[in-house]
Amino acid sequence: QRLKQECWFCLDSIRADKRLVAAMGNKVYLALPAKGALAEGHCLIVSMEHRSSVRDFDQEEMQEVRNFKKSLIRMYDAKGKYPVFMESVLRLGKHRHTY
């Protein structure tokens, strides 16, 4: 429980800035980065559960990630741009949160 209260990505946490959430799925959400955007349009696709890697996502999480990616690809394509997708992990002691 303490871990979830300290995690920037857990929406129940006091550290999570919910104003940055752009879209919600059932298990995954799309958000703007709190700081340090890598480029214009930088956004995060985040699981609502702590996961070490996208390889640990269940089928529903993966489907939601694919749906967000498809939407982002269409959005960037309409602007004549290409999105770049990468995986990153926030380490919280022994636990990790993939985004």
C-alpha positions in Angstrom: 0.0 0.0 0.0 2.8 2.4 0.9 4.4 1.7 -2.5 1.3 2.7 -4.4 1.1 6.0 -2.4 4.7 6.8 -3.5 4.3 5.9 -7.1 3.9 8.8 -9.6 1.9 6.6 -12.0 -0.6 5.0 -9.5 -3.7 7.1 -9.9 -4.6 6.5 -6.2 -1.3 8.1 -5.1 -1.1 11.6 -3.8 2.0 12.0 -6.0 0.0 11.3 -9.3 -1.0 14.5 -11.1 -4.4 13.4 -12.5 -4.6 16.6 -14.5 -2.1 15.1 -17.0 -4.4 12.1 -17.8 -5.7 12.5 -21.4 -7.6 9.3 -21.8 -8.6 6.3 -19.6 -9.1 2.7 -20.5 -10.1 -0.1 -18.0 -6.5 -1.1 -17.3 -4.3 1.4 -19.1 -4.3 5.2 -19.4 -2.7 7.9 -21.7 -1.1 10.8 -20.0 1.2 13.8 -20.6 4.6 13.6 -18.9 4.8 15.5 -15.7 8.2 16.9 -16.6 10.9 16.4 -19.2 9.0 15.9 -22.4 11.3 14.4 -25.0 9.5 16.1 -28.0 6.3 18.0 -28.9 3.5 15.5 -28.5 5.3 13.3 -26.0 2.8 11.2 -24.1 2.8 8.1 -21.8 0.8 4.9 -22.1 0.7 3.6 -18.5 -0.7 0.4 -16.9 -2.8 1.0 -13.8 -0.9 -2.0 -12.2 2.8 -2.3 -11.4 4.4 -4.3 -14.1 8.1 -5.0 -14.8 7.6 -5.0 -18.5 4.9 -5.0 -21.2 5.6 -8.7 -21.5 3.8 -9.0 -18.1 0.7 -7.3 -19.4 -2.5 -9.4 -19.6 -4.4 -9.6 -22.9 -6.8 -6.7 -22.0 -3.9 -4.4 -21.1 -2.1 -5.2 -24.3 -5.3 -4.6 -26.4 -5.7 -1.2 -24.7 -2.0 -0.4 -25.4 -2.5 -1.4 -29.1 -5.7 0.8 -29.3 -3.9 3.8 -27.9 -1.0 3.2 -30.3 -3.3 3.0 -33.3 -5.0 6.3 -32.3 -1.6 8.0 -31.9 -0.4 6.7 -35.2 -3.5 8.1 -36.9 -3.1 11.4 -35.1 0.6 11.7 -36.2 -0.1 10.5 -39.7 -2.7 13.3 -40.1 0.1 15.8 -39.3 2.6 14.1 -41.6 4.7 12.9 -38.7 5.7 9.5 -37.3 5.4 8.5 -33.6 8.2 6.6 -31.8 7.2 4.1 -29.2 9.6 2.9 -26.4 9.2 1.2 -23.0 10.6 2.7 -19.8 10.3 1.5 -16.2 10.2 3.5 -12.9 12.0 1.4 -10.2 10.4 1.6 -6.8 12.6 -0.6 -4.6 11.9 -4.2 -5.6 8.8 -3.1 -7.6 8.6 -1.5 -11.0 6.0 0.5 -12.9 6.2 0.2 -16.7 5.2 3.2 -18.9 
